[in-house]
Amino acid sequence: MQVTPVTPDRLVDEVAELVDAHPGRVRLAVDGPPPTRPLTLAERVADVLRVRGRFAVVVSAGDFLRPASLRLEFGRENPDEFLDRWLDVGGLCREVLDPAGPGGSGRVLPRLWDAAADRAHRAAYTQLPDDGVVLLAGALLLGRGLPLDLAVHLRMSEAALARTLPAEERWTLPAYARYAEERSPDKHADLVVYSDHPDRPAIRR
């Protein structure tokens, strides 16, 4: 195993090259806790792919949460529920990942649920071309059976996560510890990025 420091710009290029090496439609997960900025990386990669001539749509896992009545059934700060039940896996597969997959219609819904307002988004469907790319960004995505073609895991140590999470989100720390231990996201990722310092990432090869 070799760990290679890279610049944030180089990391964007590495992920874009990973996608470019995959023919046809691509469903890529950019997985990492909020301090690792998975959505920012996904958006930057999408910009590069578009410059290279590929259609790319970014989907935030935060727009595919279950209604509050379901995800908060056992309390607002339950780490086990946060890990196991917050994400609307069925809706994400039905509206995004299955249509974007082999033989799918290509008709994807980039946003499903507004968690802040606790109601459906008024979003329009997007039609993916045959070489279109979906970049799914968020936390706790791997090891749960999502139909993905590629995955990038932004790995952050427990100490770094405890240091960088806002105080109001530290109740989620046990969920991230369980995620690392039980779901082994490193093993499900095509690219593992050490992200204790997101401005100074390093790629594990």
C-alpha positions as CSV (number, residue, x, y, z in Angstrom):
1,M,0.0,0.0,0.0
2,Q,1.3,3.4,-0.9
3,V,-0.1,6.8,0.2
4,T,0.5,9.7,-2.1
5,P,-0.1,13.3,-1.1
6,V,-1.9,15.2,-3.8
7,T,-3.3,18.7,-4.2
8,P,-7.1,19.2,-4.2
9,D,-7.0,20.0,-7.9
10,R,-5.1,16.8,-8.6
11,L,-7.6,14.8,-6.6
12,V,-10.4,16.2,-8.8
13,D,-8.5,15.1,-11.9
14,E,-7.9,11.6,-10.4
15,V,-11.6,11.1,-9.8
16,A,-12.5,12.4,-13.2
17,E,-10.0,10.1,-14.8
18,L,-11.5,7.2,-12.9
19,V,-14.8,8.0,-14.4
20,D,-13.4,8.6,-17.9
21,A,-11.9,5.1,-17.8
22,H,-15.4,3.6,-17.4
23,P,-17.5,3.4,-20.6
24,G,-21.2,4.1,-20.7
25,R,-23.3,5.6,-17.9
26,V,-21.5,5.8,-14.5
27,R,-23.0,5.9,-11.0
28,L,-20.2,7.3,-8.8
29,A,-20.5,7.7,-5.0
30,V,-18.4,10.3,-3.3
31,D,-18.6,9.1,0.3
32,G,-17.4,10.9,3.4
33,P,-18.5,12.7,6.5
34,P,-19.4,16.4,6.2
35,P,-15.9,17.8,7.1
36,T,-14.4,16.0,4.2
37,R,-16.6,18.0,1.8
38,P,-17.9,15.2,-0.4
39,L,-20.5,17.4,-2.2
40,T,-17.8,20.0,-3.0
41,L,-15.6,17.3,-4.5
42,A,-18.5,15.9,-6.5
43,E,-19.4,19.3,-7.9
44,R,-15.8,20.0,-8.9
45,V,-15.5,16.6,-10.6
46,A,-18.8,17.2,-12.4
47,D,-17.4,20.5,-13.7
48,V,-14.3,18.8,-15.1
49,L,-16.3,16.0,-16.7
50,R,-18.6,18.6,-18.4
51,V,-15.5,20.4,-19.8
52,R,-14.4,17.1,-21.2
53,G,-17.7,16.6,-22.9
54,R,-19.6,14.3,-20.5
55,F,-23.0,15.1,-19.1
56,A,-22.8,15.0,-15.3
57,V,-25.5,15.5,-12.6
58,V,-24.7,15.8,-8.9
59,V,-27.1,14.3,-6.4
60,S,-26.8,15.0,-2.7
61,A,-27.7,12.1,-0.4
62,G,-29.1,14.9,1.9
63,D,-31.9,15.3,-0.6
64,F,-32.9,11.6,-0.2
65,L,-33.6,11.4,3.5
66,R,-36.7,9.7,4.8
67,P,-39.5,11.8,6.2
68,A,-39.0,13.1,9.8
69,S,-41.7,10.9,11.1
70,L,-39.7,7.9,10.1
71,R,-36.1,8.9,10.5
72,L,-36.7,10.6,13.9
73,E,-39.0,8.0,15.3
74,F,-36.5,7.0,18.0
75,G,-35.3,10.6,18.7
76,R,-33.4,13.4,16.9
77,E,-30.0,12.3,18.1
78,N,-30.0,8.5,17.8
79,P,-26.7,7.4,16.1
80,D,-28.0,3.9,15.2
81,E,-31.0,5.4,13.4
82,F,-28.7,7.9,11.7
83,L,-26.6,5.1,10.3
84,D,-29.3,2.6,9.5
85,R,-32.5,4.4,8.7
86,W,-32.1,8.1,7.7
87,L,-31.3,7.5,4.0
88,D,-34.2,6.7,1.8
89,V,-32.4,3.8,0.0
90,G,-35.6,2.8,-1.9
91,G,-36.3,6.2,-3.2
92,L,-32.6,6.8,-4.2
93,C,-32.6,3.5,-6.1
94,R,-36.0,4.1,-7.7
95,E,-35.4,7.7,-8.8
96,V,-31.7,7.8,-9.5
97,L,-29.5,4.7,-9.4
98,D,-31.7,2.2,-11.1
99,P,-32.7,4.5,-14.0
100,A,-29.0,5.5,-14.4
101,G,-27.9,1.8,-14.5
102,P,-27.5,-0.6,-17.4
103,G,-30.8,-0.9,-19.2
104,G,-32.3,1.9,-17.2
105,S,-34.4,4.7,-18.7
106,G,-31.8,7.4,-17.9
107,R,-34.6,9.5,-16.4
108,V,-33.3,10.6,-12.9
109,L,-34.7,12.9,-10.2
110,P,-31.8,14.9,-8.7
111,R,-33.8,15.9,-5.5
112,L,-36.6,14.0,-3.8
113,W,-37.1,15.2,-0.2
114,D,-36.5,18.6,1.4
115,A,-35.5,17.5,4.9
116,A,-35.6,21.0,6.4
117,A,-39.2,21.6,5.2
118,D,-40.1,17.9,5.6
119,R,-41.8,17.8,2.2
120,A,-41.1,16.7,-1.4
121,H,-38.9,18.9,-3.5
122,R,-40.4,20.4,-6.7
123,A,-37.6,19.1,-8.8
124,A,-37.7,18.2,-12.5
125,Y,-36.4,15.0,-13.9
126,T,-33.2,15.0,-15.9
127,Q,-32.5,12.7,-18.9
128,L,-29.0,11.1,-18.8
129,P,-27.4,10.4,-22.2
130,D,-25.8,7.0,-22.8
131,D,-22.5,8.2,-21.3
132,G,-24.0,10.4,-18.6
133,V,-22.6,10.4,-15.1
134,V,-24.4,10.6,-11.7
135,L,-22.3,11.7,-8.8
136,L,-23.9,10.8,-5.5
137,A,-22.4,12.7,-2.6
138,G,-22.9,12.2,1.1
139,A,-22.0,10.2,4.1
140,L,-22.4,6.6,5.2
141,L,-23.2,5.4,1.6
142,L,-21.0,2.3,1.1
143,G,-21.6,-1.2,2.2
144,R,-25.4,-1.0,2.1
145,G,-26.0,-2.5,-1.3
146,L,-26.5,0.6,-3.4
147,P,-26.1,-0.2,-7.1
148,L,-23.0,1.8,-7.9
149,D,-20.3,1.5,-10.6
150,L,-17.5,3.4,-8.8
151,A,-17.0,4.8,-5.3
152,V,-14.6,7.2,-3.7
153,H,-14.3,7.1,0.1
154,L,-13.0,10.2,1.8
155,R,-11.6,8.7,5.0
156,M,-11.3,10.7,8.2
157,S,-9.9,9.4,11.4
158,E,-12.1,9.4,14.6
159,A,-9.9,12.0,16.2
160,A,-10.0,14.3,13.2
161,L,-13.8,13.8,12.8
162,A,-14.3,14.6,16.5
163,R,-12.2,17.7,16.1
164,T,-13.9,19.1,13.0
165,L,-17.6,18.2,13.4
166,P,-19.7,21.0,14.7
167,A,-20.7,20.6,18.4
168,E,-24.4,20.0,17.4
169,E,-23.4,17.1,15.2
170,R,-21.1,15.2,17.5
171,W,-23.8,12.9,18.5
172,T,-23.3,11.2,15.1
173,L,-19.7,10.1,16.0
174,P,-20.8,6.6,17.2
175,A,-22.5,6.1,13.8
176,Y,-19.3,6.9,11.9
177,A,-17.4,4.5,14.2
178,R,-19.9,1.7,13.5
179,Y,-19.8,2.5,9.8
180,A,-16.0,2.1,9.7
181,E,-16.1,-1.1,11.7
182,E,-19.1,-2.9,10.4
183,R,-19.4,-1.7,6.7
184,S,-15.7,-1.4,5.9
185,P,-16.1,1.4,3.4
186,D,-12.4,1.2,2.4
187,K,-13.1,-2.2,0.9
188,H,-16.0,-1.0,-1.2
189,A,-14.2,2.0,-2.6
190,D,-12.3,2.2,-5.9
191,L,-10.3,5.1,-4.5
192,V,-9.6,5.8,-0.9
193,V,-8.6,9.4,0.0
194,Y,-7.1,10.2,3.4
195,S,-8.9,13.4,4.4
196,D,-8.0,14.3,7.9
197,H,-6.9,17.6,6.4
198,P,-9.2,18.1,3.3
199,D,-7.0,20.8,1.9
200,R,-4.0,18.3,2.0
201,P,-5.5,15.0,0.8
202,A,-3.6,11.8,0.1
203,I,-4.6,9.0,-2.1
204,R,-4.1,5.3,-1.1
205,R,-3.0,3.2,-4.0
